[in-house]
Amino acid sequence: MPQEMFNVSIDDIRYAESILLPEGKTFNEERISFIRNFETIDLQAVPGSGKTTALLAKLLILETKLPLSNNRGVLILSHTNTAIDEIRDKIGRYCPKLFSYPNFIGTIQSFVDQFLAIPYYHIQYGRKIIRIDNEIYNETINKFLSVNLNGFTIQEANTAKYFIRSNEGLLYKYRLLFEDGSLKILSGLNKPILTISKPRRGQNWQDFSIDEKNKVEQWMIALKTKILSKGILHFDDAYLLAEIYLYKYPKIKSILQQRFNFIFVDEMQDVDIHQYNLLEKFFYDNNNNLSKYQRIGDKNQAIYTGEVSLEDIWILRDNGRTKNINGSQRLSRNIAELVNCFALSREGNFNVEGKNDTSNLKPHLLVFNIENIQQVITRFSELIQTYITSGEILLHPKNKYKVIGWTKEKTNDINKLAIKSYFEDLITENTIQKIDYENLDSYLILFNKEKKTLEPIRKSILNALIKILRLEGAYFSKSELLNYIEINHYEEYISLKRNLYNWSISIVKGKFIEVYTSIKTYIPDFLALFNKSIQASNDFIYNTSTIANDQGRPNTQQNTNFNNKLNLHGFDIDISTIHSVKGETHTATLYLETFYQNGNNNYESQRLSDQFKFINFNKTQKYHKQSSKMAYVGFSRPTNLLCFAVCRERFDSHLNSIDREKWTIIEI
């Protein structure tokens, strides 16, 4: 199939600049070179380089060239819905053709679901998938653990259940691998093949026989396939179905290559190995692809797992097909010079170059003693205030000030520093808002308080109602739920909308008990709309959560600490983990040294002492490499002020000889 060829003119570049850049700003040669390139390449870009903006420019220009010959499409993928929403928000109104058939813009997961898992499921089972959802999957597999599976004796089933229950979390973690036409069991996603052995109990332990092990394996595969047949999938199962689809119907590869002329994957460093391999099979195809496949990201920012994976998943293209954007629009020269020292991956001509000339502050070291550790964040706030007064930091509504660290808390040893050592009121992940909770009352407390609207409360209450339905065997998304009630019970639809508004307003006013009671009263009538009653959801509705008991009710907890914020000088400072701020731009960042793993060197100031002296990282130890990745991400957030907090003891032993011409040292 002939490849699409077109030139990008300087007028095309100016058009994209007029939409994406502030007046008077233009793309530099590094970014223009990438914008004009529509071949199969990798782009390795430094933090704050504007790589996503350059991709958006490419897409804006591509819109003007549509439709492509043979009605081929454009595939644009990223790792999160937030990233996709950002693309839509910034260029959606300028790109009506790009955001419609035959093009697709979405997450890798949504692409795999829509083009591979869902079609194959329909071929295999002759019906639609009910849900692809991790929480629903976990609830379902827990229920199915007590179901009798055909082809197994009671003893065989009991042996399998005994093995599963004796391995904590295995029921929810184990996955199926399709390899060479058969199914195997993995201990977890992208983990090794599961080893089946009898739990060691007592002195006369004897392992399962070969036959027993085979039956356990067969039973576990049967359990997973039973749930699959019911239409309930874990997100990971979509990749299993995709692999089976490709094996049974290999033409799907060429069909998708013919469908999509250009493939762009943003934040490539965030993909996991199963996603990476699938995309390579379909769109690189050992360099036999019919498509142009561009992968965009920064390998040095691959910290998507809690363990900070060092596995080199993204292998950059050779033969001159790796391009670089080294100029950081975010980082000043002083900060960029330091950040560059922590980079593990330097393929191509990689080098972090600071292009932000609005700030010339040197990185700061805040040296504390254990006795005054809780003054560190206060001193950071004072520094921000000082630089606002001096004009080094210009006030702007979008300014962000953040305190970050690797380890949240060390419950077993107060001498091992963690974020909570610096900030006692830290609310850990168990009590920060998420989507799914064990009790109804939690949904009324732990919603997103960042947004100053009723939307987060309304969403949280709807999530609670959806969970109640799910527990009673009815599956809806929020939009499906509202559509169903509007079509089938219009008066109740109006009533529900009114209730959601009133409940949300009352929560804002601190009337937790009143809302909690009102919702519990409403639930029987709500379930009746679906011919359901309170059965399996009874405990969820009526049992109160430990979170509610620990935190108190919202009317007594509207303080600045609930969302890990501190306000000492008229501006908010957020306290969070390094993982949570990846991709963000801050005005000022304080990086707290924290204890991570055992051994002789446990803190960043010990493992990375050379890098603090502006020596490029070249060590091989696992934890040193992990620490360097974390520092690279954390140190590359701020536009103006970067601070690092270090204990006096470690400063004296490891950092005392640092270049004071390149650092500002603050004694606390």
Secondary structure by P-SEA (a helix, b strand, c coil): cccbbbbbcaaaaaaaaaccccccccccaaaaaaaacccbbbbbcccccaaaaaaaaaaaaaaaacccccccbbbbbcccaaaaaaaaaccccccccccccccccccaaaaaaaccaaaaaaaacccccccccaaaaaaaaaaacccccccccaaaaaaaaaaaaacccccccbbbbbcccbbbbbcccccccbbbbccccccccccccaaaaaaaaaaaaaaaaaaaaaccccaaaaaaaaaaaaaaccaaaaaaaaaccbbbbcccccccaaaaaaaaacccccccccbbbbbbcccccccccccccccccbbbbcccccccccccccccaaaaaaaaaaccccccbbbbbbccccccccbbbbccccccccaaaaaaaaaaaaaaaacccccccccccccccccccccccccccccccccccccccccccccccccaaaaacccccccccaaaaaaaaaaaaaaaaaaacccccaaaaaaaaaaccaaaaaaaaaaaaaaaaaaaacaaaaaaaaaaaaaaaaaaaacccccccccccccccaaaaaacccccccccccccccccccbbbbbbcccccccccccbbbbbbbbccccccccccccccccccccccccccaaaaaaaaaaaaaaaccccbbbbbbcaaaaaacccccccccbbbbcc
